[in-house]
Amino acid sequence: MTEPQETVATEPGLALTGERTVPGIPEENYWFRRHEVAYEYVLDRCAGRHLLEAGSGEGYGAAMLRAVARSVTCVDYDESAVAHTRRTYPDLVVHRGNLIDLPLADGSVDVVVNFQVIEHLWDQGRFIDECRRVLRPGGELLISTPNRITFSPGRDSPLNPFHTRELTATELTDLLVVGGFAVSTMLGVHHGPRLARLDDKWGGSIIHAQIDRALRGEAWPDDLAADVAAITTDDFVIRAAGDDAPIDASLDLLAIATRS
């Protein structure tokens, strides 16, 4: 198992609001690592290419991609996040802009990365259209998003107040196809063996163990805090849909789509 990666502590002014995850906070570590694993997964396919991260948030993911990509351009709407990213990751090019009106030229990038963002957008179709516009022919759109079936089970509206519309794998596929993309792979993020054991330890779900205590305003027991702080990306697995990894049982979806 690899050691946990060093992370940059959050600077004052970039509050942990629940709208985005940030590195360097032990109590946030489960969600941070669950997001980070998608970036690790796509590093090889991003190597040597010109990238846009649409919705770059704190900037940690774009910084990971910059280590292998030819160039990385970031766009985010939140002014405080943009200022933080510019200070913390000076090698990145960061624009403040609306994701449904991207400040990039037609056909200017090879890859668009959009991780844990599309569920926050009101006009998801228009965003997909913008991704197609800025991508070169044959370019790739990489999207991760919570799986609605497991993230907000049995609900018409999302549990997370910052989410506008969550998607199933079928809904995400349909959205991409209508927008002019061919979905080459639909992957799912799942708990690996150690997280499965922690699920058993914490009454069936380490996620619910965290959320339930937060909703009740209870302090975490020391062993829960220690378990969450010790999670790494190796504790998650990303699998293609199949009988041994049904996509509807995944925690998050990761779609790889090609611009037609």
Wavefront OBJ file of the C-alpha trace (Angstrom):
o trace
v 0.000 0.000 0.000
v 1.357 3.419 -0.846
v 1.833 6.053 1.796
v -0.711 8.865 2.001
v 0.280 11.767 -0.220
v 1.319 15.009 1.403
v -1.321 17.657 1.029
v -1.354 21.403 1.242
v -3.100 22.766 4.301
v -6.056 24.963 3.558
v -5.230 28.681 3.718
v -7.488 31.067 5.599
v -10.225 32.338 3.346
v -11.062 29.045 1.631
v -13.733 27.756 3.954
v -14.820 24.125 4.080
v -18.470 24.768 3.264
v -19.533 21.321 2.069
v -19.601 22.506 -1.532
v -16.083 21.240 -2.239
v -13.541 18.997 -0.571
v -10.115 20.291 0.397
v -6.873 18.591 1.441
v -5.211 18.710 4.812
v -8.251 18.295 7.100
v -8.278 14.934 8.958
v -12.080 14.881 9.386
v -12.525 15.499 5.628
v -10.020 12.843 4.612
v -12.535 10.184 3.531
v -14.160 12.506 0.986
v -10.874 13.977 -0.140
v -9.335 10.557 -0.875
v -12.541 9.390 -2.580
v -12.224 12.348 -4.969
v -8.456 12.108 -5.313
v -8.546 8.496 -6.533
v -10.244 9.566 -9.778
v -7.384 11.954 -10.555
v -4.861 9.201 -9.944
v -6.784 6.897 -12.260
v -6.664 9.268 -15.252
v -3.053 10.454 -14.936
v -1.729 8.133 -17.649
v -4.329 9.171 -20.229
v -3.648 12.856 -19.487
v 0.122 12.610 -19.945
v 1.539 15.018 -22.520
v -1.845 16.542 -23.382
v -3.376 20.008 -23.116
v -6.007 19.915 -20.355
v -8.855 22.004 -19.062
v -10.151 21.345 -15.570
v -13.667 22.731 -15.590
v -14.558 23.410 -11.969
v -11.108 23.211 -10.405
v -12.133 24.072 -6.829
v -9.223 24.134 -4.395
v -6.777 23.217 -7.178
v -5.217 20.030 -5.792
v -6.481 17.903 -8.696
v -5.216 20.279 -11.368
v -1.843 20.308 -9.615
v -1.719 16.502 -9.797
v -2.581 16.597 -13.507
v -0.009 19.330 -14.173
v 2.742 16.904 -13.142
v 2.088 14.824 -16.290
v 0.200 17.078 -18.721
v 1.685 19.419 -21.302
v -0.499 22.213 -19.929
v -3.404 22.628 -17.525
v -5.906 25.477 -17.607
v -8.348 25.836 -14.711
v -11.767 27.485 -14.748
v -13.853 27.985 -11.626
v -16.695 30.361 -10.820
v -15.900 30.860 -7.135
v -13.733 33.929 -6.621
v -12.177 32.732 -3.353
v -11.280 29.347 -4.853
v -9.663 31.014 -7.873
v -7.588 33.320 -5.639
v -6.554 30.386 -3.439
v -5.528 28.258 -6.427
v -3.423 31.061 -7.878
v -1.605 31.516 -4.556
v -1.159 27.859 -3.724
v -0.406 26.390 -7.155
v 1.412 29.136 -9.114
v 2.264 26.793 -12.015
v -1.417 26.613 -12.982
v -3.253 28.962 -15.342
v -6.500 29.848 -13.575
v -9.485 31.756 -14.963
v -12.607 32.827 -13.154
v -15.501 31.970 -15.419
v -18.854 30.316 -15.881
v -18.738 26.669 -16.924
v -21.570 27.198 -19.394
v -19.543 29.956 -21.087
v -15.953 28.742 -20.933
v -13.270 31.387 -21.601
v -11.408 29.169 -24.087
v -11.229 29.084 -27.869
v -12.919 26.423 -29.971
v -10.914 23.210 -30.276
v -8.170 24.393 -27.922
v -7.695 21.421 -25.557
v -7.211 17.670 -25.785
v -8.948 16.719 -22.528
v -11.607 18.261 -20.292
v -11.635 17.023 -16.702
v -14.793 17.643 -14.668
v -14.690 15.806 -11.355
v -17.443 16.075 -8.758
v -18.841 19.236 -10.360
v -21.622 18.463 -12.854
v -24.046 17.630 -10.030
v -23.720 21.295 -8.926
v -24.754 22.738 -12.308
v -28.242 23.900 -13.228
v -27.767 23.632 -17.012
v -25.869 20.391 -17.437
v -26.659 20.060 -21.151
v -25.249 23.469 -21.964
v -22.077 22.624 -20.029
v -21.609 19.453 -22.089
v -22.055 21.544 -25.236
v -19.291 23.882 -24.042
v -16.986 20.919 -23.365
v -17.539 19.699 -26.921
v -16.814 23.183 -28.296
v -13.434 23.596 -26.572
v -12.280 20.037 -27.296
v -10.412 19.122 -30.450
v -12.005 16.385 -32.587
v -11.308 13.076 -30.885
v -10.648 14.812 -27.567
v -11.821 13.283 -24.301
v -14.207 14.418 -21.605
v -13.582 12.806 -18.216
v -16.419 13.208 -15.710
v -16.852 11.909 -12.179
v -20.004 12.462 -10.159
v -21.831 10.824 -7.237
v -24.032 7.929 -8.255
v -27.550 9.122 -7.455
v -28.723 5.605 -6.637
v -26.307 5.232 -3.715
v -25.691 8.890 -2.809
v -29.334 9.987 -2.427
v -31.209 6.665 -2.389
v -34.952 6.809 -2.870
v -35.034 10.603 -3.131
v -36.238 12.915 -5.880
v -34.029 15.756 -4.633
v -30.354 15.446 -3.614
v -29.353 15.078 0.025
v -26.484 17.520 -0.472
v -27.917 21.067 -0.506
v -25.187 22.164 -2.950
v -26.277 19.626 -5.575
v -28.867 20.565 -8.176
v -29.221 17.300 -10.084
v -27.500 13.992 -9.413
v -27.238 11.311 -12.090
v -27.344 7.566 -12.540
v -24.989 5.871 -14.993
v -27.779 5.690 -17.569
v -28.663 9.361 -17.134
v -25.020 10.439 -17.416
v -24.574 8.336 -20.537
v -27.687 9.822 -22.135
v -26.544 13.357 -21.307
v -23.169 12.765 -22.964
v -24.566 11.076 -26.055
v -27.098 13.861 -26.646
v -24.214 16.319 -26.314
v -22.240 14.709 -29.135
v -19.982 12.308 -27.231
v -19.407 8.587 -27.458
v -19.042 7.003 -24.012
v -16.159 4.577 -24.290
v -16.105 3.515 -20.634
v -18.363 3.875 -17.616
v -16.541 3.094 -14.403
v -17.581 2.949 -10.768
v -15.741 3.870 -7.575
v -16.174 1.280 -4.819
v -14.850 0.607 -1.332
v -11.887 -1.752 -1.323
v -11.300 -4.516 1.237
v -10.098 -2.296 4.101
v -12.997 0.132 3.745
v -15.387 -2.829 3.586
v -13.999 -3.939 6.958
v -14.442 -0.404 8.307
v -18.030 -0.428 7.038
v -18.630 -3.560 9.119
v -16.893 -2.001 12.124
v -19.071 1.121 11.993
v -22.479 -0.488 11.825
v -22.564 -1.132 8.088
v -21.276 2.204 6.743
v -18.332 4.390 7.699
v -20.001 7.101 5.593
v -23.128 7.076 7.741
v -21.025 6.903 10.911
v -19.520 10.266 9.933
v -22.678 11.920 8.610
v -24.979 10.790 11.429
v -22.680 12.208 14.093
v -22.295 15.467 12.176
v -26.077 15.840 11.862
v -26.506 15.215 15.587
v -23.653 17.574 16.451
v -21.783 14.793 18.247
v -18.024 14.600 18.646
v -16.384 11.721 16.843
v -14.966 8.932 19.003
v -11.192 8.747 18.802
v -11.178 5.482 16.856
v -13.526 6.855 14.171
v -11.342 9.940 13.780
v -8.266 7.718 13.504
v -9.906 5.403 10.963
v -10.985 8.315 8.753
v -7.632 10.099 8.971
v -5.785 6.918 7.898
v -7.748 6.360 4.667
v -5.728 6.529 1.429
v -6.675 6.287 -2.228
v -5.572 2.640 -2.095
v -8.672 1.960 -0.008
v -10.889 2.636 -3.045
v -11.141 0.600 -6.239
v -12.324 1.760 -9.659
v -13.913 -0.945 -11.785
v -15.638 -1.153 -15.135
v -19.276 -2.140 -14.968
v -19.708 -5.899 -14.772
v -21.290 -8.728 -12.840
v -18.673 -8.425 -10.076
v -18.984 -4.622 -9.952
v -22.514 -3.520 -10.881
v -22.421 0.141 -11.841
v -25.620 0.903 -9.926
v -23.877 -0.210 -6.710
v -20.944 2.172 -7.165
v -20.347 5.189 -4.940
v -19.251 7.518 -7.736
v -19.376 7.301 -11.514
v -16.374 7.949 -13.765
v -17.197 8.354 -17.445
v -14.662 8.507 -20.269
v -16.236 10.019 -23.375
v -14.849 10.968 -26.787
v -15.844 14.019 -28.815
v -17.304 12.960 -32.143
l 1 2 3 4 5 6 7 8 9 10 11 12 13 14 15 16 17 18 19 20 21 22 23 24 25 26 27 28 29 30 31 32 33 34 35 36 37 38 39 40 41 42 43 44 45 46 47 48 49 50 51 52 53 54 55 56 57 58 59 60 61 62 63 64 65 66 67 68 69 70 71 72 73 74 75 76 77 78 79 80 81 82 83 84 85 86 87 88 89 90 91 92 93 94 95 96 97 98 99 100 101 102 103 104 105 106 107 108 109 110 111 112 113 114 115 116 117 118 119 120 121 122 123 124 125 126 127 128 129 130 131 132 133 134 135 136 137 138 139 140 141 142 143 144 145 146 147 148 149 150 151 152 153 154 155 156 157 158 159 160 161 162 163 164 165 166 167 168 169 170 171 172 173 174 175 176 177 178 179 180 181 182 183 184 185 186 187 188 189 190 191 192 193 194 195 196 197 198 199 200 201 202 203 204 205 206 207 208 209 210 211 212 213 214 215 216 217 218 219 220 221 222 223 224 225 226 227 228 229 230 231 232 233 234 235 236 237 238 239 240 241 242 243 244 245 246 247 248 249 250 251 252 253 254 255 256 257 258 259 260
